[in-house]
Amino acid sequence: MDYVYLLVSLSVVLLAGAIWGILWAVKSDQFEDLEGPAERIILDDRELRRKINER
C-alpha cells in the first residue's frame, strides 16, 4: 500500500510540472509562429538555388 501512496504523489507532482511547463510555454509565446521557421528554411534554400543558377 505504501507504493500506491508513492506513485500517486509522484503522479501529482509530474502532472503539476507538465501543467506548469505548458503554461510557461504559452505565456512566453513559444507557440506564436509555428510555420515561420519552417518556411524560412524552404525560402532560404530557394534563394540559394537562384543565386547558384545565376552564376
C-alpha positions in Angstrom: 0.0 0.0 0.0 3.0 2.3 0.6 3.8 2.0 -3.1 0.4 3.3 -4.1 0.9 6.5 -2.0 4.3 7.0 -3.5 3.1 6.5 -7.1 0.0 8.8 -6.6 2.1 11.5 -5.1 4.7 11.2 -7.9 2.0 11.3 -10.5 0.5 14.5 -9.0 4.0 16.1 -8.9 4.6 15.2 -12.6 1.2 16.4 -13.6 1.8 19.7 -11.9 5.2 20.0 -13.6 3.7 19.3 -17.0 0.9 21.9 -16.5 3.4 24.5 -15.3 5.6 23.8 -18.4 2.7 24.2 -20.8 1.5 27.4 -19.1 5.1 28.8 -19.2 5.4 28.0 -22.9 2.1 29.7 -23.7 2.9 32.8 -21.6 6.3 33.2 -23.2 4.9 33.0 -26.7 6.6 29.7 -27.7 3.6 28.8 -29.8 3.1 32.1 -31.7 4.7 31.3 -35.0 4.8 27.6 -35.8 5.1 28.0 -39.5 7.6 30.8 -39.8 10.9 28.9 -39.2 9.9 26.0 -41.4 9.0 28.3 -44.3 12.2 30.3 -43.8 14.3 27.2 -44.3 12.5 26.5 -47.6 12.7 30.1 -48.8 16.4 30.3 -47.9 17.0 27.1 -49.9 15.2 28.6 -52.9 17.1 31.8 -52.7 20.4 29.9 -52.5 19.5 27.8 -55.6 18.6 31.0 -57.5 22.0 32.6 -56.7 23.8 29.4 -57.8 21.9 29.2 -61.1 22.5 32.9 -61.9 26.3 32.4 -61.8 
